Amino acid sequence: MDGPYQDQFTLDNNNVDFRSLGVITYTFDLKQYPNARAVTLSFKDSSGRLYTQKADLSQFR
């Protein structure tokens, strides 16, 4: 089945809500950090919400 995918959630008031699930892919150019073992990636989405994600680069070498 091709997306959009949905999942069922039970809210605090016991009502059921179906919400679309999606995947967003971001690309970060880390070439300027060739010896880095760990980084923290930060970005804002279009609504201004800030996201941060720590990554252990030694897992990808």
C-alpha positions in Angstrom: 0.0 0.0 0.0 1.4 3.4 -1.0 0.9 6.3 1.4 -0.3 8.5 2.8 -0.2 6.2 5.9 -2.5 6.7 8.8 -2.4 5.5 12.4 -5.1 5.4 15.1 -4.6 7.3 18.3 -6.7 7.3 21.5 -7.0 10.8 22.9 -7.2 11.7 26.6 -11.0 11.9 26.3 -11.0 8.4 24.9 -12.0 9.5 21.4 -10.2 7.9 18.6 -8.3 10.1 16.1 -6.8 9.0 12.8 -3.7 10.9 11.8 -1.6 10.8 8.7 2.0 9.7 9.2 4.8 10.8 6.9 8.5 10.8 6.4 10.6 13.9 6.0 14.2 13.6 4.9 16.8 16.3 5.6 20.3 16.3 4.3 23.2 17.8 6.3 26.6 18.4 4.7 29.2 17.3 7.3 32.2 17.3 5.0 33.7 20.3 7.0 33.9 18.0 10.0 35.9 15.0 8.7 37.1 13.9 12.2 34.0 14.5 14.1 32.8 11.5 16.1 29.5 13.1 17.3 27.4 16.1 16.2 24.2 17.8 17.2 22.1 18.7 14.2 19.6 21.6 14.6 17.1 23.0 12.3 13.8 24.9 12.2 10.7 23.8 10.3 8.5 26.2 8.3 6.5 27.0 11.4 9.6 28.0 13.3 9.7 25.0 15.6 13.3 24.1 16.5 14.5 20.5 16.3 17.8 19.1 17.6 19.1 15.6 17.0 22.4 14.1 18.3 24.2 11.7 16.0 27.1 9.4 16.6 29.1 9.5 13.3 31.3 6.6 14.3 28.3 4.4 13.5 28.4 5.4 9.8 32.1 5.0 9.0 
